[in-house]
Amino acid sequence: MNGFEKRKEEKKNGIRRAALDLFRNYGIKKITVSDVAKKAGVSPVTIYNYFGSKQGLIRDVVKWLLETIVSEYQTIIYSDRPYLKRWEQMLFQKGEIRHAYHGELLQTILSADPEIKQFVDAEMTGRIARLWIDLIDEGKREGFIRTEMTPEIILLYVEMFRSLVTNRPDLYTRLIEDDSLFHDFLWLFLYGLMGKVTEPDLLRVVDKGT
């Protein structure tokens, strides 16, 4: 990328960040191209030249946001931090991941734009799932996760937690503000109420409940 292309991409990123901030705070319908241009410090013509229309800008912002999420996932999962620390970071996400999954903006856009939804379903969801599976497979190799647990059930478990936090942001706030509560919850999430039980132990519990 030469100097001109680099400056152009930096300007586009500035527009994307300005648009994302406005969309989050005021909603997509209320924001105009002129609003975004003013916040980004560019002319509306520049935005039309780069993105074609307001809808083109919205689609570009979503794709850019999702690429940022994938990049953040990669940074966490493939880092040299301790394994459980990486789980902690993935579950209690911050940065763009936190904003994307714990707000209504992305879901609103997906429900209103079939093209973006198709992009997310066909490409981004699969890429994110593969990153999670890499983390899960590492945990199995290192003895943190039971080998018989399938990636599908673990990802479902993670998604259930994410849905809870999305609908109850007050719970998320309590967890991240109370260190003791946070670490107890992380342990509970990873090992359950009974801790690391054996298969015979689990079968005895099931038999008693029938």
N, C-alpha and C positions, 0 to 999 in steps of 0.2 A: 504494500500500500504506500503510494507516494504521498508527499506532503499535502497536496490538494485533496486527495481522497481521504486522508486522515482528518483534515480540518472539516471536510464535509460530513464525515461520520460523527465527529464530535458535536457538530451543530445539530445533526439529526438526533443524537442521544439527548442533547439538551431539550429539544422539542418533546421527545418521548417522555422524559422525566417531568417536564412541566405539565404535559397532558395527563399523565398518570396521576399526578398530585391533584390536579383540578377535578378529574373524574372521580377520584376517591372522596374528595371533600364535598363536592356539589352535585354529583351525578352526571351521567353522560348527556342527558337531554338538555340540561341547563347550560352546558358549556358550548361556546361557539369557537370557530377557528380563530377569530379575533382575540378571544380570551386567552387561548393557548399562545398565540403569537406575542401578546403583550407580556405574559409571564416568562416566556422563553427569550424575550428580547430580540425577536425577529419580526419580519413583516408577514402578513397573511399570505402574500404571494409566494414567499419562500416555502411555506407549509404546503400550499397547493402544488408547487413545483416538485417537492420531495414526495408527497403522499397522494396527490391527486384530488382528494376530497376529505371531508371529515370522517366518513366511513372508512376510507383508506387509511387514515391516521389511526383510527380505533383498532383496525385489524393489525396494523404494524405494531402498535403499542402492545397488544396482547401477545403477539409472536415474540417480540423483544423481551417482554416480561417472562414468558415461559422459558426462553433460552437462558435468561438470567437465573431462573430457578434451577434449571438443569446444571448450570455452572456451579451454583452454590452447593447443590447436592454432591457433585463430583469433588469439590474442594473438601467437604466434610468426610465423605466415605473413603476417599483414597489418601487421606492425610495419615501422618504417623502418630496421631493421638491415640491414647488407650481405647480399646474396643468399646467399652461401656460408655466412655465419654462421647464417642461418636453417636451412639444410640441416644444419649441424652440430648445432643445437639439436633439430631434429626426429629425427635419427638417434640421438643420445645423450641420450635424453629423461630428464628428472628430474621431480620432483613427482608428481602423481597419475598422469600418463601412464606414468612409469617403473614405479610400483608395480603398475598395472593390467596392463601387458603383460609384466612380468618376474616374475610370481608365479603360483601355481596357483589363487588364489582365484576369479578371474573365470571361468576355464575350468571349475572345479568347479561353480560355480553354473549356468553355461550348460548343462552336460551333465545337470544334475538338474532343471532348470526349463524346460520347453518354452515357457512364456509369455514368460519373459525372453529366451530364445534367439530367439524370433520377433521380439521388439522390437528386439534387436540387429541381426538379419539384415535386417529390413525398413526400419529407420529409421537407426540409428546408423552402420552400416557404410557406407551410401550417403552420409551427411553427411560422414563422415571422408574417404571417397574423393574427394568433390568438393573438399574443402579441399586435399588433396594435388595434385589436378589443377590447381587454381589456382596452386599453387607451381610445378608443372611447366611450365604454360603461360607463366608469367612468365619462367622460365629460358630457354625457347625464344625468346621475344621479345628477351631481353637477350643471347642468344648463348652462354649457359652450357650449354645442352642441345641436342643435335642435333635438328633439326625432324622428321626422319623416325622418331624413336623414339616409339612409341605410349605413352600413359599406362598401358595395361595391362601392358606389359613392364616399365616402370619401377616400377610398384607391386608387381609380382611380385618384382622385384629387391630392393625395400625389405623386402618380407615375408620373403624368404629370409634377409636379414640379421637381421631381428627374431627369426625362429625360432631362428637360431644363438645369439643372445645370450640368448634365453629358456632354452635348454637348457645354455648354458655361461656362467653369471653370472661365473665366474672370468675369462673373457676380457673381459667388460665392465669389470670392476674394473681389469684390467691397462691397458686403453685409457684410462680416465678418470684413472688415477693417473700415467701417463707421458705428458707433453706431446709429446715427440718422436714416440713411437709413435702417439699419438692423431692428430697432424697428418699423419703419413705414411699412416695407415690411411684418413683422410678423403680424401686425395688419390687413393689407390688405389681407394676406393669410387666416387668421382666420375669418374675418368678411366681406370681400368683399368691393366693392366700396360704397354700400349703407348702410353699417353697419347692425345692427340687425333690419331687417324689418319684419313686420307682413305678414301673408299670403294675406290678402286683399290688402295691399300695393303692394305686388309682382304681384298680378293679375291685378291691375290697370296699372302697368308699361307694362305688357304683352299686355293688351288690346290696349294701346296707340300705341304700336309698330306694330299692325296688321292693 
